[in-house]
């Protein structure tokens, strides 16, 4: 089940993102950043011992006029290849449409995954400079090798 993230989810989201950040697959988020951006996050939960177990997370971050970013998309390795990532992306795209946003980009090491969801590769230079504000916190800056992709309705 997908739902909006809640305060009690922050530690689980942090741990999930940290796991993939340690592998160099996405940008880590601090607890402070997660609390600040909690409204951006959707989580995929499974019932476990009477509580919700977070097995996936993804955020839709509004970047600019008619432009948003899907970021911090992660699915627990034990639950990958079950459509959870695709469902999280679909939830983010649906939310973008409710805001009237018709262009959504991502920076990814998994371009094949996003291509199956209708995203197309673009040159990073086509994105406004404002979207690079998080890049300064990345250990790979300025030599980023993520691929920029965009979905447009």
C-alpha positions in Angstrom: 0.0 0.0 0.0 1.2 3.5 -0.9 0.5 6.4 1.4 2.0 9.8 2.3 4.9 9.7 4.7 4.3 10.4 8.4 6.5 11.7 11.1 7.0 8.1 12.5 8.3 7.0 9.1 11.3 9.3 9.1 13.8 6.9 10.7 12.8 4.1 8.3 13.1 6.4 5.3 16.5 7.6 6.6 17.7 4.0 7.0 16.5 3.0 3.6 18.1 6.0 1.8 21.3 5.6 3.8 21.7 2.0 2.7 21.6 3.0 -0.9 23.7 6.1 -0.3 26.4 4.0 1.2 26.5 2.0 -2.1 26.8 5.3 -4.1 23.4 4.9 -5.7 21.6 8.0 -4.4 22.2 11.1 -2.4 21.9 10.7 1.4 19.3 12.9 3.2 19.9 14.1 6.8 17.2 13.7 9.4 16.7 17.4 9.2 16.2 17.4 5.5 13.7 14.5 5.8 11.7 16.3 8.4 11.8 19.5 6.2 10.7 17.6 3.1 8.4 15.0 4.7 5.4 16.2 2.6 7.3 15.3 -0.5 7.5 11.6 0.3 5.3 8.7 -0.5 6.0 5.3 1.2 5.2 1.8 0.3 4.1 -0.1 3.5 3.5 -3.7 4.4 1.8 -4.8 7.6 4.3 -6.4 10.0 3.6 -7.3 13.6 0.8 -4.8 13.8 2.8 -1.9 12.4 3.6 -0.6 9.0 7.0 -1.7 7.6 8.4 0.8 5.1 9.8 -1.2 2.1 9.9 1.7 -0.4 10.0 5.4 -0.5 10.1 8.1 -3.1 9.7 11.9 -3.2 8.2 14.4 -5.6 10.0 17.7 -5.1 8.6 20.8 -6.9 11.6 22.5 -8.5 10.3 25.3 -10.7 7.3 26.5 -12.6 5.8 23.4 -14.2 8.8 21.2 -13.2 9.2 18.7 -10.4 11.7 16.0 -9.6 11.3 12.4 -8.5 14.1 11.8 -6.1 15.1 9.6 -3.2 13.4 6.6 -4.8 14.5 3.4 -3.0 13.0 0.0 -2.5 14.4 -2.5 0.1 16.5 -5.0 -1.8 14.3 -7.9 -0.5 11.3 -6.4 -2.1 12.7 -5.3 -5.5 11.3 -6.5 -8.8 7.7 -6.6 -7.5 6.5 -3.3 -9.0 6.9 -1.2 -5.9 9.3 1.3 -7.5 6.9 1.7 -10.5 4.0 2.2 -8.1 5.9 4.9 -6.2 6.8 6.7 -9.4 3.2 6.5 -10.5 2.1 8.0 -7.2 4.5 10.9 -7.7 3.4 11.5 -11.3 -0.3 11.5 -10.2 0.6 14.0 -7.5 2.4 16.2 -10.0 -0.7 16.2 -12.2 -2.8 17.4 -9.3 -0.5 20.4 -9.0 -0.8 21.0 -12.8 2.9 20.0 -13.3 3.4 18.3 -16.6 7.1 17.9 -16.7 8.9 15.7 -14.1 12.6 14.9 -14.2 14.9 12.6 -12.4 18.6 12.1 -12.0 19.3 8.4 -12.0 21.7 5.6 -12.2 18.8 3.4 -13.4 17.8 4.9 -16.8 16.4 1.6 -18.0 13.9 1.5 -15.2 12.6 5.0 -15.8 12.5 4.5 -19.6 10.0 1.7 -19.0 7.8 4.3 -17.2 7.8 6.8 -20.1 10.8 8.9 -19.2 13.2 10.0 -21.9 16.9 11.0 -21.6 17.7 14.7 -21.8 20.8 16.8 -21.5 21.3 18.0 -18.0 21.9 21.5 -19.4 18.2 21.6 -20.4 17.2 21.8 -16.7 17.1 25.1 -14.8 20.2 25.9 -12.6 17.9 25.9 -9.5 17.6 22.1 -9.7 21.3 21.7 -9.0 21.1 23.1 -5.4 21.3 19.6 -3.9 24.3 18.6 -6.0 26.7 20.6 -3.8 26.0 18.2 -1.0 26.9 15.2 -3.2 30.3 13.5 -2.9 30.4 13.1 -6.6 30.0 16.8 -7.3 31.0 18.2 -9.8 31.7 14.9 -11.7 28.2 13.5 -11.6 27.5 10.5 -13.8 23.8 10.3 -13.2 21.6 10.4 -16.2 18.9 13.1 -16.5 15.5 11.9 -17.7 12.2 13.6 -18.1 8.6 12.6 -18.3 6.2 15.0 -20.0 2.5 14.9 -20.4 
